[in-house]
């Protein structure tokens, strides 16, 4: 799945602390909160509930999109804009763990340079 699903070298998640419930900030504002996380080697991601921003929608964000985790503020910061996240492949509760969907998401986010 490539580096898209790995945390950046400067982002070291505390694997003893869950990110579920943390607020998620795009480069241009809050997009929602962490609903689920996976720290599987080579397949790390967050599922973010966007709440009212994109009504009733969730998005999968590969670990490489995360630029910083602030445990004091309970926030996750991303290197993507709201629009880039909104335009990502549609979340499907039944298929988001499938390799085909993850490849689609990885290809989408892989188009953008690491900021």
One Martini backbone bead per residue (centre of mass of N, CA, C, O) as a GRO file, in nm:
protein
  115
    1UNK     BB    1   0.049   0.067  -0.003
    2UNK     BB    2   0.267   0.227   0.100
    3UNK     BB    3   0.330   0.539   0.264
    4UNK     BB    4   0.034   0.631   0.317
    5UNK     BB    5   0.007   0.410   0.580
    6UNK     BB    6   0.225   0.587   0.718
    7UNK     BB    7   0.385   0.746   0.937
    8UNK     BB    8   0.556   0.998   0.992
    9UNK     BB    9   0.861   1.055   1.131
   10UNK     BB   10   0.738   1.306   1.322
   11UNK     BB   11   0.507   1.088   1.386
   12UNK     BB   12   0.433   0.960   1.719
   13UNK     BB   13   0.237   0.738   1.831
   14UNK     BB   14   0.052   0.652   2.114
   15UNK     BB   15  -0.035   0.319   2.154
   16UNK     BB   16  -0.172   0.364   2.455
   17UNK     BB   17  -0.346   0.588   2.301
   18UNK     BB   18  -0.641   0.690   2.203
   19UNK     BB   19  -0.798   0.885   1.931
   20UNK     BB   20  -1.071   0.858   2.014
   21UNK     BB   21  -1.236   1.184   2.002
   22UNK     BB   22  -1.063   1.345   1.850
   23UNK     BB   23  -0.990   1.615   1.693
   24UNK     BB   24  -1.003   1.737   1.345
   25UNK     BB   25  -0.754   1.915   1.146
   26UNK     BB   26  -0.731   2.097   0.895
   27UNK     BB   27  -0.578   2.358   0.734
   28UNK     BB   28  -0.902   2.500   0.740
   29UNK     BB   29  -1.017   2.320   0.978
   30UNK     BB   30  -1.264   2.156   1.115
   31UNK     BB   31  -1.401   1.807   1.044
   32UNK     BB   32  -1.393   1.641   1.329
   33UNK     BB   33  -1.386   1.299   1.456
   34UNK     BB   34  -1.265   1.025   1.594
   35UNK     BB   35  -1.396   0.685   1.547
   36UNK     BB   36  -1.131   0.539   1.430
   37UNK     BB   37  -0.845   0.306   1.453
   38UNK     BB   38  -0.529   0.214   1.285
   39UNK     BB   39  -0.197   0.042   1.369
   40UNK     BB   40  -0.121  -0.115   1.136
   41UNK     BB   41   0.126  -0.228   0.969
   42UNK     BB   42   0.094  -0.046   0.669
   43UNK     BB   43  -0.235   0.034   0.786
   44UNK     BB   44  -0.272   0.331   0.879
   45UNK     BB   45  -0.573   0.488   1.029
   46UNK     BB   46  -0.860   0.702   1.002
   47UNK     BB   47  -1.188   0.753   1.124
   48UNK     BB   48  -1.405   1.023   1.030
   49UNK     BB   49  -1.646   1.220   1.175
   50UNK     BB   50  -1.810   1.500   1.018
   51UNK     BB   51  -2.093   1.544   1.069
   52UNK     BB   52  -2.210   1.858   0.964
   53UNK     BB   53  -2.015   1.913   0.735
   54UNK     BB   54  -2.078   1.608   0.625
   55UNK     BB   55  -2.356   1.477   0.643
   56UNK     BB   56  -2.310   1.158   0.768
   57UNK     BB   57  -1.994   1.142   0.722
   58UNK     BB   58  -1.719   0.946   0.640
   59UNK     BB   59  -1.354   0.913   0.668
   60UNK     BB   60  -1.047   0.812   0.529
   61UNK     BB   61  -0.718   0.849   0.690
   62UNK     BB   62  -0.414   0.831   0.631
   63UNK     BB   63  -0.129   0.861   0.819
   64UNK     BB   64   0.021   1.070   0.619
   65UNK     BB   65  -0.188   1.316   0.683
   66UNK     BB   66  -0.039   1.341   0.949
   67UNK     BB   67   0.140   1.602   1.139
   68UNK     BB   68  -0.019   1.599   1.429
   69UNK     BB   69  -0.025   1.518   1.786
   70UNK     BB   70  -0.237   1.646   2.059
   71UNK     BB   71  -0.295   1.538   2.379
   72UNK     BB   72  -0.384   1.797   2.530
   73UNK     BB   73  -0.607   1.885   2.299
   74UNK     BB   74  -0.716   1.648   2.136
   75UNK     BB   75  -0.549   1.654   1.843
   76UNK     BB   76  -0.558   1.632   1.484
   77UNK     BB   77  -0.331   1.699   1.220
   78UNK     BB   78  -0.346   1.804   0.879
   79UNK     BB   79  -0.235   1.798   0.513
   80UNK     BB   80  -0.542   1.891   0.453
   81UNK     BB   81  -0.816   1.993   0.309
   82UNK     BB   82  -1.146   1.994   0.307
   83UNK     BB   83  -1.179   1.939   0.002
   84UNK     BB   84  -0.992   1.694  -0.021
   85UNK     BB   85  -1.163   1.525   0.176
   86UNK     BB   86  -1.440   1.549   0.033
   87UNK     BB   87  -1.311   1.412  -0.249
   88UNK     BB   88  -1.292   1.151  -0.144
   89UNK     BB   89  -1.363   0.850  -0.122
   90UNK     BB   90  -1.628   0.682  -0.048
   91UNK     BB   91  -1.777   0.575   0.231
   92UNK     BB   92  -1.797   0.221   0.341
   93UNK     BB   93  -1.888   0.017   0.594
   94UNK     BB   94  -1.834  -0.265   0.422
   95UNK     BB   95  -1.532  -0.173   0.257
   96UNK     BB   96  -1.297  -0.004   0.413
   97UNK     BB   97  -1.105  -0.277   0.467
   98UNK     BB   98  -1.052  -0.320   0.185
   99UNK     BB   99  -0.805  -0.328  -0.050
  100UNK     BB  100  -0.947  -0.175  -0.280
  101UNK     BB  101  -1.024   0.075  -0.118
  102UNK     BB  102  -0.740   0.141  -0.005
  103UNK     BB  103  -0.619   0.186  -0.283
  104UNK     BB  104  -0.799   0.423  -0.363
  105UNK     BB  105  -0.717   0.607  -0.127
  106UNK     BB  106  -0.411   0.596  -0.175
  107UNK     BB  107  -0.420   0.718  -0.459
  108UNK     BB  108  -0.549   0.983  -0.385
  109UNK     BB  109  -0.336   1.079  -0.163
  110UNK     BB  110  -0.074   1.020  -0.345
  111UNK     BB  111  -0.109   1.283  -0.531
  112UNK     BB  112  -0.009   1.427  -0.285
  113UNK     BB  113   0.201   1.609  -0.133
  114UNK     BB  114   0.400   1.639   0.122
  115UNK     BB  115   0.377   1.902   0.375
   0.00000   0.00000   0.00000
